[in-house]
Amino acid sequence: VQGTQSYSNKLVLVFGILASVCASGLAWTINTGRVRAIAMAQRINQDLLKSEEEARRLALVASRTHNSVILTDPSGRISWVNEGFTRLTGYTLSEVQGRKPGAILQGPGSNRNAIARMHDAFGRKESFTEEILNYSKDGRSHWIELEAQPLYDEASNLTGWMGIATDITGRKRIAEELAIK
């Protein structure tokens, strides 16, 4: 009986030690995971802050540039325009948001071949540059050089388009005058 009791006491002691070791290992694993999770959260937060700062700087540049800047969704519907767009076209964001640029800016004098090339590049999701005659809200015509680029996320999904238009009306008029002479 005494030998059995001694054996039982030893088993209890061994199981107690094993349970303590397992509990210590579990506590260490949980703590290590917690420390890694906190470090990862801090890195993500720092990356987010850097991204937000970069977005603020880019928005500042886009809003202050003399060029017209348009951002669209993947289907080409306007989601944002800068002040340069409003100065050039007379349209505000609230007037054009959700609409396609060509539907409001192109008109009878717009080159149909240039429009077809833009639509083809858009369908292939490729960047393009075109010169085209557009029309302002008040009906005034103006020439632009449009550079459009598809925008993608990290997973290579199309998220929208960015168009930057430069008013080249003066340059076109001078070229026409020189051609007439």
SERO-4910 file (N, C-alpha, C, O; in steps of 0.05 Angstrom, whole numbers):
BEGIN
 pado doro    nc1    nc2    nc3   cac1   cac2   cac3    cc1    cc2    cc3    oc1    oc2    oc3
  Val    A     17    -24      0      0      0      0     18     25      0     13     44    -14
  Gln    A     38     23     17     56     46     18     70     51     -8     73     74    -16
  Gly    A     78     30    -23     91     33    -49     72     44    -69     80     60    -87
  Thr    A     47     37    -67     27     47    -86     22     77    -81     19     93    -99
  Gln    A     21     84    -55     17    112    -48     41    128    -57     37    151    -66
  Ser    A     65    118    -54     89    133    -62     89    136    -92     96    157   -103
  Tyr    A     80    115   -107     79    116   -136     58    137   -144     63    152   -163
  Ser    A     35    138   -131     14    157   -137     24    186   -132     18    204   -147
  Asn    A     38    189   -110     49    216   -103     68    225   -125     69    248   -133
  Lys    A     85    206   -135    104    213   -156     89    220   -182     97    238   -195
  Leu    A     68    205   -188     52    211   -212     40    238   -210     40    254   -230
  Val    A     28    244   -188     16    271   -183     37    292   -187     32    313   -199
  Leu    A     61    287   -175     82    307   -178     91    310   -207     95    333   -216
  Val    A     94    288   -221    102    289   -250     81    304   -266     87    321   -282
  Phe    A     55    296   -262     34    310   -277     32    339   -269     26    356   -286
  Gly    A     38    346   -245     38    374   -236     60    389   -250     56    412   -259
  Ile    A     83    377   -251    106    390   -265    100    393   -294    104    415   -306
  Leu    A     89    371   -307     82    373   -336     61    394   -340     63    409   -360
  Ala    A     41    396   -323     20    416   -326     32    444   -323     24    462   -338
  Ser    A     50    447   -305     63    473   -301     80    481   -325     79    504   -334
  Val    A     95    462   -336    111    467   -360     93    474   -384     98    493   -398
  Cys    A     71    459   -387     53    464   -409     40    492   -406     37    507   -425
  Ala    A     32    498   -381     19    524   -376     39    547   -381     32    568   -392
  Ser    A     64    542   -373     85    562   -378     90    566   -408     92    588   -418
  Gly    A     91    543   -422     95    545   -452     72    559   -465     76    575   -483
  Leu    A     48    553   -456     24    566   -468     24    596   -462     19    612   -479
  Ala    A     31    603   -437     32    631   -429     54    645   -446     50    668   -455
  Trp    A     77    632   -450     98    644   -466     89    648   -495     94    669   -507
  Thr    A     76    627   -506     66    629   -534     46    651   -537     47    667   -556
  Ile    A     27    653   -518      7    674   -519     20    702   -517     13    720   -532
  Asn    A     39    704   -498     52    730   -495     69    737   -519     69    761   -528
  Thr    A     83    718   -531     99    723   -555     81    731   -578     87    750   -593
  Gly    A     58    717   -581     39    724   -602     28    752   -598     24    767   -617
  Arg    A     22    758   -573     12    785   -566     32    807   -573     25    827   -585
  Val    A     58    802   -566     79    821   -572     82    825   -602     84    847   -612
  Arg    A     81    802   -618     83    804   -647     58    818   -658     61    834   -677
  Ala    A     35    813   -647     10    826   -657     12    856   -652      4    872   -669
  Ile    A     21    864   -629     24    893   -623     44    906   -642     39    927   -653
  Ala    A     67    892   -647     87    903   -665     76    905   -693     81    925   -707
  Met    A     61    885   -702     49    886   -729     29    908   -730     28    923   -750
  Ala    A     12    912   -710     -8    933   -710      6    960   -711     -4    979   -725
  Gln    A     29    963   -697     43    989   -698     55    994   -726     54   1017   -735
  Arg    A     65    973   -739     76    976   -766     53    984   -786     57   1001   -802
  Ile    A     31    970   -783      8    976   -801     -2   1005   -796     -8   1019   -815
  Asn    A     -3   1013   -771    -11   1040   -765      9   1061   -776      0   1081   -787
  Gln    A     35   1055   -774     55   1073   -786     52   1074   -816     54   1096   -828
  Asp    A     48   1051   -829     44   1050   -858     19   1066   -866     19   1080   -886
  Leu    A     -2   1063   -851    -27   1077   -856    -23   1107   -854    -32   1122   -871
  Leu    A     -9   1116   -833     -3   1144   -830     14   1155   -853      9   1177   -863
  Lys    A     33   1139   -862     50   1147   -885     32   1149   -910     35   1168   -926
  Ser    A     15   1130   -914     -3   1130   -938    -22   1153   -937    -27   1167   -957
  Glu    A    -33   1159   -913    -51   1182   -911    -36   1208   -917    -47   1226   -930
  Glu    A    -11   1211   -907      5   1235   -912     10   1237   -942      8   1259   -953
  Glu    A     18   1215   -954     23   1216   -983     -2   1223   -999     -1   1239  -1018
  Ala    A    -25   1212   -991    -50   1219  -1004    -57   1249  -1000    -66   1262  -1019
  Arg    A    -52   1260   -977    -56   1289   -972    -38   1306   -990    -47   1325  -1002
  Arg    A    -13   1298   -993      5   1313  -1010     -3   1311  -1039     -3   1331  -1054
  Leu    A    -11   1287  -1048    -20   1284  -1076    -45   1300  -1081    -48   1312  -1102
  Ala    A    -64   1299  -1062    -88   1315  -1065    -82   1344  -1066    -95   1359  -1081
  Leu    A    -63   1353  -1050    -55   1381  -1051    -44   1389  -1079    -51   1409  -1090
  Val    A    -26   1372  -1089    -15   1377  -1116    -37   1377  -1137    -39   1396  -1153
  Ala    A    -55   1357  -1136    -76   1355  -1156    -95   1379  -1154   -106   1388  -1174
  Ser    A   -100   1388  -1130   -119   1410  -1126   -107   1437  -1135   -122   1455  -1142
  Arg    A    -81   1439  -1133    -68   1465  -1139    -56   1467  -1167    -48   1489  -1175
  Thr    A    -55   1445  -1182    -43   1446  -1208    -62   1462  -1227    -86   1462  -1224
  His    A    -50   1474  -1247    -66   1489  -1267    -80   1470  -1285   -101   1477  -1297
  Asn    A    -69   1446  -1289    -82   1426  -1306   -108   1416  -1294   -113   1418  -1270
  Ser    A   -125   1406  -1312   -150   1394  -1304   -145   1365  -1296   -132   1350  -1311
  Val    A   -154   1357  -1273   -150   1329  -1264   -177   1317  -1258   -194   1329  -1244
  Ile    A   -181   1293  -1269   -206   1278  -1265   -200   1250  -1255   -182   1237  -1265
  Leu    A   -214   1242  -1235   -213   1214  -1226   -240   1201  -1231   -261   1213  -1226
  Thr    A   -239   1176  -1241   -264   1162  -1247   -264   1135  -1233   -243   1126  -1224
  Asp    A   -287   1123  -1233   -289   1095  -1224   -281   1077  -1247   -275   1087  -1269
  Pro    A   -280   1051  -1244   -271   1033  -1265   -288   1035  -1291   -278   1030  -1313
  Ser    A   -313   1043  -1288   -330   1045  -1312   -328   1072  -1326   -340   1077  -1347
  Gly    A   -311   1090  -1315   -306   1116  -1327   -325   1138  -1317   -325   1159  -1329
  Arg    A   -339   1134  -1296   -357   1154  -1285   -341   1172  -1265   -327   1161  -1248
  Ile    A   -344   1198  -1268   -328   1217  -1252   -334   1214  -1222   -357   1214  -1214
  Ser    A   -312   1212  -1207   -315   1211  -1178   -303   1236  -1165   -310   1243  -1142
  Trp    A   -284   1249  -1179   -271   1273  -1167   -259   1290  -1190   -249   1279  -1209
  Val    A   -260   1316  -1187   -246   1334  -1205   -233   1356  -1188   -241   1361  -1166
  Asn    A   -212   1368  -1199   -198   1389  -1184   -208   1417  -1194   -225   1419  -1211
  Glu    A   -197   1437  -1181   -205   1465  -1188   -197   1472  -1216   -210   1488  -1229
  Gly    A   -175   1460  -1226   -167   1465  -1254   -188   1456  -1274   -192   1468  -1294
  Phe    A   -201   1433  -1268   -223   1424  -1284   -246   1444  -1285   -257   1451  -1306
  Thr    A   -253   1454  -1261   -275   1474  -1259   -268   1499  -1274   -285   1511  -1287
  Arg    A   -243   1509  -1271   -234   1533  -1285   -236   1529  -1316   -245   1547  -1330
  Leu    A   -227   1506  -1325   -227   1501  -1354   -255   1496  -1366   -261   1506  -1387
  Thr    A   -271   1481  -1352   -297   1473  -1363   -321   1488  -1352   -342   1489  -1365
  Gly    A   -318   1500  -1329   -341   1514  -1317   -358   1495  -1300   -377   1504  -1287
  Tyr    A   -353   1469  -1301   -369   1450  -1285   -356   1445  -1258   -332   1443  -1255
  Thr    A   -373   1443  -1238   -364   1435  -1211   -366   1405  -1207   -379   1391  -1223
  Leu    A   -354   1395  -1187   -356   1366  -1181   -385   1357  -1178   -392   1336  -1189
  Ser    A   -401   1372  -1164   -429   1364  -1160   -444   1362  -1186   -463   1347  -1189
  Glu    A   -436   1377  -1206   -450   1377  -1232   -441   1353  -1250   -456   1345  -1267
  Val    A   -417   1343  -1245   -407   1322  -1263   -404   1295  -1249   -400   1274  -1263
  Gln    A   -405   1294  -1223   -401   1269  -1209   -421   1247  -1218   -445   1252  -1220
  Gly    A   -409   1224  -1225   -426   1201  -1234   -431   1201  -1264   -442   1182  -1275
  Arg    A   -422   1222  -1278   -425   1223  -1307   -399   1216  -1321   -378   1218  -1309
  Lys    A   -401   1209  -1346   -377   1203  -1362   -367   1229  -1375   -383   1245  -1385
  Pro    A   -341   1234  -1374   -330   1259  -1384   -338   1266  -1413   -346   1288  -1419
  Gly    A   -336   1246  -1430   -343   1251  -1458   -371   1259  -1463   -377   1275  -1481
  Ala    A   -389   1250  -1446   -418   1256  -1449   -423   1286  -1444   -443   1297  -1454
  Ile    A   -406   1299  -1427   -411   1327  -1421   -392   1346  -1435   -397   1369  -1438
  Leu    A   -368   1336  -1443   -347   1353  -1453   -344   1352  -1484   -336   1372  -1496
  Gln    A   -350   1330  -1496   -347   1328  -1525   -372   1338  -1539   -394   1338  -1528
  Gly    A   -367   1348  -1564   -390   1359  -1579   -386   1356  -1609   -371   1339  -1618
  Pro    A   -399   1373  -1624   -400   1370  -1653   -372   1372  -1666   -368   1359  -1687
  Gly    A   -354   1388  -1655   -328   1391  -1667   -307   1371  -1657   -284   1371  -1667
  Ser    A   -315   1354  -1638   -296   1335  -1627   -290   1313  -1648   -308   1303  -1662
  Asn    A   -264   1307  -1651   -255   1288  -1671   -264   1260  -1664   -257   1248  -1644
  Arg    A   -281   1248  -1681   -293   1222  -1677   -271   1200  -1677   -273   1180  -1662
  Asn    A   -250   1204  -1693   -228   1184  -1693   -213   1184  -1667   -206   1163  -1656
  Ala    A   -208   1208  -1656   -195   1210  -1630   -212   1197  -1608   -202   1184  -1590
  Ile    A   -238   1202  -1609   -257   1190  -1590   -256   1160  -1592   -256   1146  -1571
  Ala    A   -256   1149  -1616   -255   1120  -1620   -229   1109  -1609   -229   1087  -1597
  Arg    A   -206   1123  -1613   -180   1113  -1602   -181   1113  -1572   -171   1095  -1559
  Met    A   -193   1134  -1560   -195   1135  -1531   -213   1111  -1521   -205   1098  -1501
  His    A   -235   1106  -1534   -253   1085  -1525   -239   1057  -1528   -242   1040  -1511
  Asp    A   -223   1054  -1549   -208   1029  -1553   -188   1025  -1531   -186   1003  -1519
  Ala    A   -172   1046  -1524   -153   1044  -1503   -166   1039  -1476   -157   1023  -1460
  Phe    A   -189   1052  -1472   -204   1048  -1447   -213   1019  -1445   -211   1007  -1424
  Gly    A   -223   1008  -1467   -232    980  -1467   -209    960  -1462   -213    939  -1450
  Arg    A   -185    967  -1471   -161    950  -1466   -148    956  -1440   -128    943  -1432
  Lys    A   -158    976  -1425   -147    985  -1399   -118    994  -1402   -101    987  -1386
  Glu    A   -114   1010  -1424    -87   1020  -1429    -86   1050  -1427   -106   1064  -1433
  Ser    A    -63   1061  -1419    -59   1090  -1419    -61   1101  -1447    -56   1086  -1467
  Phe    A    -69   1126  -1449    -69   1139  -1475    -66   1169  -1473    -71   1180  -1451
  Thr    A    -57   1181  -1495    -55   1210  -1497    -68   1218  -1523    -62   1207  -1544
  Glu    A    -86   1238  -1521   -100   1248  -1545   -104   1278  -1543   -106   1289  -1521
  Glu    A   -105   1290  -1566   -113   1318  -1568   -141   1318  -1578   -148   1305  -1597
  Ile    A   -158   1333  -1564   -187   1333  -1572   -200   1360  -1565   -192   1374  -1546
  Leu    A   -219   1367  -1582   -234   1392  -1578   -257   1385  -1559   -273   1368  -1564
  Asn    A   -258   1399  -1537   -280   1396  -1517   -295   1422  -1515   -288   1442  -1526
  Tyr    A   -317   1421  -1500   -334   1444  -1496   -339   1450  -1467   -343   1431  -1451
  Ser    A   -339   1475  -1459   -344   1484  -1432   -374   1484  -1427   -390   1481  -1445
  Lys    A   -381   1489  -1402   -409   1490  -1394   -423   1512  -1409   -447   1509  -1416
  Asp    A   -409   1534  -1415   -422   1556  -1429   -421   1553  -1460   -429   1571  -1475
  Gly    A   -412   1530  -1470   -412   1524  -1498   -386   1532  -1512   -382   1525  -1536
  Arg    A   -368   1545  -1498   -342   1553  -1510   -326   1528  -1516   -325   1510  -1500
  Ser    A   -313   1528  -1539   -295   1505  -1546   -267   1510  -1536   -258   1533  -1534
  His    A   -253   1489  -1530   -225   1491  -1522   -212   1464  -1528   -224   1443  -1527
  Trp    A   -187   1466  -1536   -171   1443  -1543   -156   1434  -1518   -146   1450  -1502
  Ile    A   -155   1407  -1514   -140   1396  -1492   -122   1374  -1502   -127   1361  -1522
  Glu    A   -100   1370  -1488    -84   1345  -1491    -91   1329  -1466    -85   1337  -1443
  Leu    A   -103   1306  -1470   -111   1289  -1448    -93   1265  -1446    -88   1251  -1465
  Glu    A    -82   1261  -1422    -67   1237  -1415    -84   1222  -1394    -89   1233  -1373
  Ala    A    -91   1198  -1401   -108   1182  -1383    -93   1156  -1376    -80   1144  -1393
  Gln    A    -95   1148  -1351    -82   1124  -1341   -101   1107  -1324   -115   1118  -1308
  Pro    A   -100   1081  -1328   -116   1064  -1310   -102   1063  -1283    -78   1064  -1281
  Leu    A   -118   1060  -1262   -108   1058  -1234   -114   1030  -1224   -137   1021  -1226
  Tyr    A    -94   1018  -1211    -97    991  -1201    -91    989  -1171    -75   1005  -1162
  Asp    A   -103    970  -1158    -95    966  -1130    -73    945  -1129    -63    936  -1149
  Glu    A    -65    937  -1104    -42    919  -1101    -48    891  -1113    -29    877  -1119
  Ala    A    -73    884  -1116    -81    858  -1127    -85    860  -1157    -96    841  -1169
  Ser    A    -77    882  -1169    -79    887  -1198   -108    889  -1208   -114    883  -1231
  Asn    A   -126    897  -1190   -154    902  -1198   -157    931  -1206   -146    949  -1193
  Leu    A   -170    936  -1229   -175    963  -1238   -193    977  -1218   -215    968  -1212
  Thr    A   -183   1000  -1207   -199   1015  -1187   -210   1041  -1199   -227   1053  -1187
  Gly    A   -200   1049  -1222   -210   1073  -1235   -191   1084  -1255   -172   1070  -1264
  Trp    A   -195   1108  -1263   -178   1122  -1283   -171   1149  -1273   -186   1162  -1258
  Met    A   -148   1159  -1282   -140   1186  -1276   -134   1200  -1303   -119   1190  -1319
  Gly    A   -147   1223  -1307   -143   1238  -1331   -131   1265  -1324   -141   1279  -1307
  Ile    A   -110   1273  -1338    -98   1299  -1335   -100   1313  -1362    -89   1304  -1382
  Ala    A   -113   1336  -1362   -117   1351  -1387   -103   1378  -1385   -105   1392  -1365
  Thr    A    -88   1384  -1406    -75   1409  -1409    -89   1426  -1431    -93   1416  -1453
  Asp    A    -95   1450  -1424   -108   1468  -1444    -87   1475  -1465    -68   1489  -1459
  Ile    A    -92   1467  -1490    -73   1473  -1512    -86   1491  -1533    -78   1491  -1556
  Thr    A   -108   1505  -1526   -123   1521  -1544   -105   1542  -1557   -105   1546  -1581
  Gly    A    -88   1556  -1541    -70   1576  -1552    -51   1565  -1572    -46   1576  -1593
  Arg    A    -39   1542  -1566    -20   1529  -1584    -34   1521  -1610    -22   1524  -1631
  Lys    A    -58   1511  -1608    -73   1503  -1632    -80   1527  -1650    -77   1526  -1674
  Arg    A    -87   1549  -1637    -94   1574  -1653    -69   1585  -1667    -71   1593  -1690
  Ile    A    -47   1585  -1654    -22   1594  -1666    -14   1576  -1690     -6   1585  -1711
  Ala    A    -17   1550  -1686    -11   1531  -1708    -30   1536  -1732    -21   1534  -1754
  Glu    A    -55   1541  -1726    -74   1547  -1748    -67   1573  -1763    -68   1574  -1787
  Glu    A    -59   1593  -1747    -52   1619  -1760    -27   1616  -1777    -25   1627  -1799
  Leu    A     -8   1600  -1767     17   1596  -1783     11   1579  -1808     24   1584  -1829
  Ala    A     -8   1561  -1806    -15   1545  -1830    -29   1561  -1851    -26   1555  -1875
  Ile    A    -44   1582  -1843    -59   1599  -1861    -39   1617  -1876    -44   1623  -1900
  Lys    A    -18   1626  -1864      1   1645  -1876     17   1632  -1897     34   1646  -1909
***
